[in-house]
Amino acid sequence: MGSLLLLTSGASGCAGNLSVLDPAGPAAHSTAILWWVMLAGAAAIMALVLALVALAFAKPGIGRSVDPKRWLVWGGLVFPGVVLSALLVFALGLGEHLLPHRHPDTYTVEAVPVQWAWTFRYPGGAETMNILHLPAGRPIDVRVVGTDVIHSFWVPRLGGKVDAIPGHVNTLRLQADRPGSYGGVCSEFCGIGHSNMGFTVLAHMPAEFDAALDAATAANETPASDGAR
């Protein structure tokens, strides 16, 4: 019963509006795949180590015939070197999905954090606060503009995170595969109001995006969602 409860609670933690293991975009999918691969690799290595420990207890002295240098070279250098090299190559390949490569259909917005809120600026001059509107199925370049202190822009289900450093502009590529609401946070402690810097990303059908943005601008949206907070 205890194992079942542990498995159930662990599985429930893989979902949710701020879960990196519930991806809804290409960049987030790459992050989730890398996480699962690292978990599987870590579990396999742990199983190997535990098997060697169990063998040592079951048959004391079984490794005496092996030169200690072989344990050091093969177990301490070759094995971790091969594993880490393979992981590095795999991670670099997946990391390409996180980069803002040129795309003819890219839509660009600006995210401007100030203690303790987010202002989002769109082509044409429209602005919203704490609610970012995006067209679904389209690559989005978010230009994160550094202002007062260091913040960090992160929408876990749509992509990676990028810091907002005063005096700098860092660009992050996002894309929502489908319309919906996605939670976002400032993932860098930025002062006493840090916990209030949650925001919401609303992805709309492409044909409905312009009308939704016009309505949001007219309504002067400001609240962040409870889930983001």
C-alpha positions as CSV (number, residue, x, y, z in Angstrom):
1,M,0.0,0.0,0.0
2,G,2.8,2.4,0.9
3,S,4.5,1.8,-2.5
4,L,1.3,2.4,-4.3
5,L,0.7,5.7,-2.5
6,L,4.3,6.7,-3.3
7,L,3.9,5.8,-7.0
8,T,0.6,7.7,-7.2
9,S,1.9,10.8,-5.5
10,G,5.0,10.8,-7.7
11,A,2.9,10.4,-10.9
12,S,0.6,13.3,-9.8
13,G,3.7,15.5,-9.5
14,C,4.4,15.0,-13.2
15,A,1.4,17.0,-14.2
16,G,0.1,20.5,-13.5
17,N,0.3,24.0,-15.0
18,L,3.9,24.5,-13.9
19,S,5.2,21.0,-14.5
20,V,8.2,20.6,-16.9
21,L,7.1,16.9,-17.3
22,D,3.8,18.0,-18.9
23,P,5.1,19.8,-22.0
24,A,3.0,21.6,-24.5
25,G,5.6,22.9,-26.9
26,P,8.7,21.8,-28.8
27,A,11.3,23.3,-26.4
28,A,9.5,21.9,-23.4
29,H,9.3,18.5,-25.0
30,S,13.1,18.5,-25.5
31,T,13.6,19.5,-21.8
32,A,11.2,16.7,-20.7
33,I,13.0,14.1,-22.9
34,L,16.4,15.1,-21.5
35,W,15.0,14.8,-17.9
36,W,13.6,11.3,-18.6
37,V,16.9,10.1,-20.2
38,M,18.9,11.4,-17.3
39,L,16.6,9.7,-14.9
40,A,16.8,6.4,-16.7
41,G,20.6,6.6,-16.9
42,A,20.9,7.5,-13.2
43,A,18.6,4.6,-12.3
44,A,20.7,2.1,-14.5
45,I,23.9,3.3,-12.9
46,M,22.5,3.0,-9.4
47,A,21.2,-0.5,-10.2
48,L,24.7,-1.5,-11.4
49,V,26.4,-0.1,-8.3
50,L,23.9,-1.8,-6.0
51,A,24.4,-5.1,-7.9
52,L,28.2,-4.9,-7.4
53,V,27.6,-4.1,-3.7
54,A,25.3,-7.1,-3.3
55,L,27.8,-9.3,-5.1
56,A,30.6,-8.2,-2.8
57,F,28.5,-9.1,0.2
58,A,27.3,-12.4,-1.3
59,K,30.8,-13.5,-2.3
60,P,33.4,-11.7,-0.2
61,G,36.8,-11.4,-1.9
62,I,35.5,-11.9,-5.4
63,G,37.2,-8.8,-6.6
64,R,40.7,-9.6,-5.2
65,S,41.9,-11.1,-8.4
66,V,41.3,-7.8,-10.3
67,D,44.1,-5.3,-10.3
68,P,43.0,-2.2,-8.3
69,K,44.2,0.0,-11.2
70,R,41.7,-1.6,-13.4
71,W,38.9,-0.6,-11.1
72,L,40.2,2.9,-11.0
73,V,40.7,3.2,-14.8
74,W,37.6,1.4,-16.0
75,G,35.2,2.3,-13.2
76,G,36.5,5.7,-12.3
77,L,37.6,7.1,-15.6
78,V,36.4,5.2,-18.7
79,F,32.8,4.4,-17.5
80,P,31.9,8.0,-16.3
81,G,33.7,9.5,-19.3
82,V,31.7,7.5,-21.8
83,V,28.4,8.1,-20.0
84,L,29.0,11.9,-19.6
85,S,30.2,12.2,-23.2
86,A,27.1,10.5,-24.5
87,L,24.9,12.7,-22.3
88,L,26.6,15.8,-23.5
89,V,26.2,15.0,-27.2
90,F,22.5,14.1,-26.6
91,A,21.9,17.3,-24.6
92,L,23.5,19.5,-27.2
93,G,21.3,18.0,-29.9
94,L,18.1,18.6,-27.9
95,G,19.3,22.1,-27.0
96,E,19.0,23.2,-30.6
97,H,15.2,23.3,-30.0
98,L,15.7,25.9,-27.3
99,L,17.6,28.4,-29.5
100,P,15.8,31.2,-31.4
101,H,16.7,30.1,-34.9
102,R,15.4,32.2,-37.8
103,H,11.9,31.2,-38.9
104,P,9.7,33.0,-41.4
105,D,6.6,32.9,-39.2
106,T,8.2,34.1,-35.9
107,Y,6.2,36.4,-33.7
108,T,8.2,38.7,-31.4
109,V,7.0,40.1,-28.0
110,E,8.9,41.9,-25.2
111,A,8.7,40.8,-21.6
112,V,9.6,43.7,-19.2
113,P,9.9,42.7,-15.5
114,V,9.8,45.3,-12.8
115,Q,9.4,44.7,-9.1
116,W,6.8,43.1,-8.9
117,A,5.0,42.6,-12.2
118,W,5.5,41.8,-15.8
119,T,4.6,44.0,-18.8
120,F,4.3,42.4,-22.2
121,R,4.7,44.5,-25.3
122,Y,3.5,43.4,-28.8
123,P,4.2,44.6,-32.3
124,G,2.1,47.7,-33.0
125,G,2.4,49.1,-29.4
126,A,-0.2,47.0,-27.5
127,E,0.7,46.1,-23.9
128,T,-0.7,43.8,-21.2
129,M,0.3,43.2,-17.6
130,N,0.9,39.7,-16.1
131,I,-1.0,38.0,-19.0
132,L,0.9,37.1,-22.1
133,H,-1.2,36.4,-25.2
134,L,0.3,34.3,-28.0
135,P,-0.9,32.6,-31.2
136,A,-0.8,28.8,-30.8
137,G,1.3,26.7,-33.2
138,R,3.6,29.6,-34.1
139,P,7.2,30.2,-32.9
140,I,7.4,33.1,-30.5
141,D,10.6,35.0,-29.7
142,V,10.3,36.6,-26.2
143,R,12.8,39.4,-25.8
144,V,13.3,39.6,-22.0
145,V,14.4,43.2,-21.2
146,G,16.4,43.6,-18.0
147,T,15.4,46.6,-15.8
148,D,15.8,47.1,-12.1
149,V,17.2,43.8,-10.7
150,I,17.8,40.3,-12.0
151,H,14.6,38.4,-12.7
152,S,14.1,35.2,-14.7
153,F,11.3,34.4,-17.2
154,W,10.1,30.8,-17.2
155,V,7.0,29.1,-18.6
156,P,7.8,25.4,-17.7
157,R,5.3,23.8,-20.1
158,L,6.4,25.8,-23.1
159,G,10.2,26.1,-22.9
160,G,13.3,26.9,-20.9
161,K,14.1,29.9,-18.7
162,V,16.2,33.0,-19.4
163,D,17.4,35.7,-17.0
164,A,16.4,39.3,-17.2
165,I,19.7,41.1,-16.5
166,P,19.7,44.9,-16.1
167,G,21.0,46.6,-19.2
168,H,20.7,43.4,-21.4
169,V,18.1,41.9,-23.7
170,N,18.0,38.0,-23.8
171,T,15.8,36.2,-26.3
172,L,13.9,33.0,-25.6
173,R,12.0,30.8,-28.2
174,L,8.6,29.5,-27.1
175,Q,5.8,27.8,-28.9
176,A,2.5,26.5,-27.7
177,D,1.3,23.4,-29.6
178,R,-2.3,24.1,-28.8
179,P,-4.5,26.8,-27.3
180,G,-4.7,26.9,-23.6
181,S,-3.6,28.6,-20.4
182,Y,0.0,28.1,-19.1
183,G,1.5,29.2,-15.9
184,G,4.7,31.3,-15.8
185,V,6.9,32.5,-13.0
186,C,9.9,34.6,-12.1
187,S,12.4,31.8,-11.2
188,E,15.1,34.1,-9.8
189,F,14.6,35.5,-6.2
190,C,14.3,39.2,-6.8
191,G,13.2,40.6,-3.4
192,I,10.4,40.5,-0.9
193,G,7.7,40.5,-3.6
194,H,9.2,37.7,-5.6
195,S,6.3,35.3,-4.9
196,N,3.9,37.8,-6.5
197,M,5.6,37.7,-9.9
198,G,3.6,34.9,-11.4
199,F,2.0,35.4,-14.7
200,T,-0.2,33.6,-17.2
201,V,0.3,32.7,-20.9
202,L,-2.8,32.5,-22.9
203,A,-2.4,30.7,-26.3
204,H,-5.2,31.4,-28.8
205,M,-6.2,30.0,-32.1
206,P,-4.3,31.9,-34.8
207,A,-7.5,33.2,-36.3
208,E,-8.7,34.5,-32.9
209,F,-5.4,36.0,-31.7
210,D,-5.7,39.6,-32.9
211,A,-9.2,39.9,-31.6
212,A,-8.2,38.5,-28.2
213,L,-5.2,40.8,-27.9
214,D,-7.4,43.8,-28.8
215,A,-9.9,42.8,-26.2
216,A,-7.2,42.3,-23.6
217,T,-5.7,45.7,-24.3
218,A,-9.0,47.4,-24.1
219,A,-9.8,45.7,-20.8
220,N,-6.3,46.6,-19.4
221,E,-5.7,43.1,-17.9
222,T,-3.5,43.0,-14.9
223,P,-4.2,40.0,-12.6
224,A,-2.0,37.0,-12.5
225,S,-3.7,33.6,-12.3
226,D,-4.0,31.8,-8.9
227,G,-2.1,28.9,-10.4
228,A,0.8,31.1,-11.5
229,R,1.0,32.7,-8.1
